[in-house]
Amino acid sequence: MFNKLFFLLFIFTNIYTVLHANERQLIIDQINRIENIVFNFKQTTNEKKEFGLCTLVFDNKLSCDYKDFEQKRILINGKILVVQKKKYNKNYFYPLSNSPFVKIFNKNNLVDLIQQAELQRNDTIEITYIGENKEKIIIFFSTDTYDLVGWRIVDQLKNIINFSIEIKYKNSEINSKIFEIPSIN
């Protein structure tokens, strides 16, 4: 009896492991096929909700225009993250290396994260990574298409940032001027 139970548990564990390994590879294959995506987003930070449109170009280029009062824009180009508040003509510059986005917007880093991090399947496939500074990143992928559908970041200060996306276009023609970093004020 004990041997049969052990054998069934062994078989179930192996099937479960193989399924997760296959899903990892399907996600990686999907990421490798994508050079850029244009998507609508909904961002919730603690309880504040924001909406807008983003263009992501692998590697490390992102332009997000928020539909808000401040006319906020987020720009990432290589190693710099810029938060623009057009209404006030203000630009804030940050090194990308201090941001968890370096794990998501760089294709090689994202693939490495998918290969190493914990995978869980719910309504979406969730890849969980906990960084050296205890920041937690959960990246969500569709269970049907294996497309990126969002991420959740819990930073060192315990701020929770949920970012859900709805892809409009993949591998479309992108004007590189949208990633130009503004001059320092």
Secondary structure in CASP SS format (residue, H / E / C, confidence):
PFRMAT SS
TARGET T0000
AUTHOR 0000-0000-0000
METHOD secondary structure of the structure
MODEL  1
M C 1.00
F H 1.00
N H 1.00
K H 1.00
L H 1.00
F H 1.00
F H 1.00
L H 1.00
L H 1.00
F H 1.00
I H 1.00
F H 1.00
T H 1.00
N H 1.00
I H 1.00
Y H 1.00
T H 1.00
V H 1.00
L H 1.00
H H 1.00
A H 1.00
N H 1.00
E H 1.00
R H 1.00
Q H 1.00
L H 1.00
I H 1.00
I H 1.00
D H 1.00
Q H 1.00
I H 1.00
N H 1.00
R H 1.00
I C 1.00
E C 1.00
N E 1.00
I E 1.00
V E 1.00
F E 1.00
N E 1.00
F E 1.00
K E 1.00
Q E 1.00
T E 1.00
T E 1.00
N C 1.00
E C 1.00
K E 1.00
K E 1.00
E E 1.00
F E 1.00
G E 1.00
L E 1.00
C E 1.00
T E 1.00
L E 1.00
V E 1.00
F C 1.00
D C 1.00
N C 1.00
K E 1.00
L E 1.00
S E 1.00
C E 1.00
D E 1.00
Y E 1.00
K C 1.00
D C 1.00
F C 1.00
E C 1.00
Q C 1.00
K E 1.00
R E 1.00
I E 1.00
L E 1.00
I E 1.00
N E 1.00
G C 1.00
K C 1.00
I E 1.00
L E 1.00
V E 1.00
V E 1.00
Q E 1.00
K E 1.00
K H 1.00
K H 1.00
Y H 1.00
N C 1.00
K E 1.00
N E 1.00
Y E 1.00
F E 1.00
Y E 1.00
P E 1.00
L H 1.00
S H 1.00
N H 1.00
S C 1.00
P C 1.00
F H 1.00
V H 1.00
K H 1.00
I H 1.00
F C 1.00
N C 1.00
K H 1.00
N H 1.00
N H 1.00
L H 1.00
V H 1.00
D H 1.00
L H 1.00
I H 1.00
Q H 1.00
Q H 1.00
A C 1.00
E E 1.00
L E 1.00
Q E 1.00
R E 1.00
N C 1.00
D C 1.00
T C 1.00
I E 1.00
E E 1.00
I E 1.00
T E 1.00
Y E 1.00
I E 1.00
G C 1.00
E C 1.00
N C 1.00
K C 1.00
E C 1.00
K E 1.00
I E 1.00
I E 1.00
I E 1.00
F E 1.00
F E 1.00
S C 1.00
T C 1.00
D C 1.00
T C 1.00
Y C 1.00
D C 1.00
L E 1.00
V E 1.00
G E 1.00
W E 1.00
R E 1.00
I E 1.00
V E 1.00
D C 1.00
Q C 1.00
L C 1.00
K C 1.00
N C 1.00
I E 1.00
I E 1.00
N E 1.00
F E 1.00
S E 1.00
I E 1.00
E E 1.00
I E 1.00
K E 1.00
Y E 1.00
K E 1.00
N C 1.00
S C 1.00
E C 1.00
I C 1.00
N C 1.00
S H 1.00
K H 1.00
I H 1.00
F H 1.00
E C 1.00
I C 1.00
P C 1.00
S C 1.00
I C 1.00
N C 1.00
END
